[in-house]
Structures are given as C-alpha cells and as structure tokens.
Amino acid sequence: MDVRHNLVIVCMVLVPVLMAPITWHLWIYADSVNTNFYFAMTLVFNVAQVSKKRIDSFSRYQRRRIGRRQITEIKHIVFM
C-alpha cells in the first residue's frame, strides 16, 4: 500500500467514527442537531473509503507494472 496518504485517510475515517454516535445522539434524543451533520459524517467516511480503495488499486497496479517490466530505477515510475 502507498503510504503517502495514510495520515489523511486515517483522520478521515477516525473523525466520522468518533463523531457519528455523538451526532446521532444529539439528533435523536437532544433534538439539537440538524440531519445534515449526520449526513456529512457518512459522506466523509465514504470518501475516505473510496480514496483508500483508489490508492490501493493504483499502488497494486504500479507493483504489477514494475514486476512485469523489471523496472529497477525509480525515475521510470509515474506517481500521482
């Protein structure tokens, strides 16, 4: 896996996981939060999952490409 974006993805997963139960409680029981806050948590969580899948797929593609062509120099590899 490509490690360049790990911190960003971990934060994008961690924040909604921690904030979603709090937001749900405030929305359902305290009736003090709009549903848009809960929607934003699920949106951020899903964007993080899609980003992680995209990064994993691209790094897997790069490894296969390196293996097939036997590229040994890093300058021939195109990074995003």
N, C-alpha and C positions, 0 to 999 in steps of 0.2 A: 504494500500500500504506500502511496505517496504521502510523505509526512509534512509537506509544506502547509497544508491547511487543517491539520489536526486540531489545533487550538480553537480555531474559528468554529469548526463543526462541533467540537465538544461543548463549547459555550452555547451554540445554537440548539443543542439537544438538552443541555442541563437547565437552561433558563426556563423553557416551557415545562419541563418535567417538574421542576420545583414550584413554578408559579401557577400551573393549571389547577391543582387542587385548591389552592388559596382563592383563585379567581372563581372557581366553581362554587365554593362555599359562600363567598361574598355575593355571587349572583343569585344563588338559590335561597339561602337562608337569611342573609342580611338584606337582600334586595337593594344593594347599593352600587352594583357594578352593571354596566351595560353588557349585552351579549357580544359586542364587538371585541371586548378584551379577551374573552374565551376563544373567539374565532381567530384572533391574532396569535394566540398561543399555539393553536393547532396548525396555523399557516406556517409559522416559523419552524415548528417541529417537522412538518412535511418538507419544507425547503431544505432543511438540514439533511434529511434522509435522501432526497434526490441528489443533493450535492455530493454526499458521500458515495452514493452509487456511481455517479458520473466520474468522480476522481478515481475510484477503484477500477472501473472499467477502462479508463484511459491508461492507468499505470499497468494494468494487466496486458493491454494492447501493446504498450511500449516494451514490456518484458518479452512478449512473444516476438515482436519485431527484432529486438536485439538478438534473441536466440536464433532466429531464422537466418539472419544476415551475418551473424557473428561479428557485430559491431563492437569494437573494443574501445574506441575513443568516444568520450562523452560529447565532443563537439558535433557529432553527427546526429545526436538525439534532439528532437524538437520538443521543447516543453511549452506548456500553455502559459 
